[in-house]
């Protein structure tokens, strides 16, 4: 059964498994001790740090291992902000950063600091000049991911890094999604990553801090390593993480090309096979193994369950699959459709047959979910109404407001408007996205007694 959610967690690489089992026998002792077993463990830890540092492109004494990628991000941000507190308490970041960065920004603001989110284009990339304008005299740190975890869009790290360097602002790069695929563009000051994204074991992150960056770890000091990660290291997992990182980087050239061809096939075939689909993310500057698309008139949670029943494990940024019913902040920032969102991220070793089978199954699954929800068929125009039309979708969740809009748009005369009353947060994103996909005009959002009134003008 194909597993297509490597962006969440990649299957354990065979090299990681071998290294993990071997180091369970050899690396159980305290690497800080001077007796024989401790020295052996210390050598394993030093070798793992050297291997990881080589892959990252830093010195071994600039890198520490953490208990997760999230801890690496939080430690990196808090340490840089603390070390540069005399400069100011302002953080610049893109609007599509991982939630760990957004949570760190929220914590900064709760403590009296400020942050600026830099907008992205419809592909999900920042404009370097816009990012540069977000840098202020009191900016202590800037954050930019190397590639997005939901869409695969690669960010202009080198260009932003040059602007940060000119402004004297260190740049933290979250390289969780890309480090196993290849080198991160140079110019960064801090870098964070997570081993389970590249086929290492869960529970290992890494944080690299360049020499010269003012850095003051928050919280009680530890007595191990360079002073940025406290606690006893999970040495077997660290050794496995470093070994698998080296292995996947050696394999990346051929595997990236092979996976990119499979993803190109998905990007081309899905819109042809499934009506009313928007493929999102940059078609060129993107990770080789990841593609995201959104399907109109589909309940994302039901779609994921149906694909799972058909044997495919995929992920979603749709609000329909979230307990909070809040649209993905990434898709929201891009201004693209969020309902029925599917993220396919192929692990190494995915075959042409796996992808072919997915493309065979997907159209029927989507059609079945649409039928259950009563989505409109592509067909017959209804007689036009002269009176203004109001659709009451209050209390109904995505994708129902858009489905109800699609059902009645044919009754509106060209140039006329229809108002959709909705209190679902996703409607603010999905109704404008529907209008763009169907070449209608989104007039705007107006206040209402309950929820909001979304006004749409029929153009075609």
PyMOL commands that set and color helices and strands:
alter all, ss='L'
color gray80, all
select helices_A, chain A and resi 14-26+36-56+60-62+69-83+99-110+128-134+157-167+179-181+195-197+235-273+300-309+319-321+329-334+352-373+400-411+427-437
alter helices_A, ss='H'
color red, helices_A
select strands_A, chain A and resi 63-66+90-94+114-118+139-143+171-174+190-194+205-209+277-280+290-295+341-345+389-392+417-422+441-447+452-457
alter strands_A, ss='S'
color yellow, strands_A
deselect
rebuild
show_as cartoon
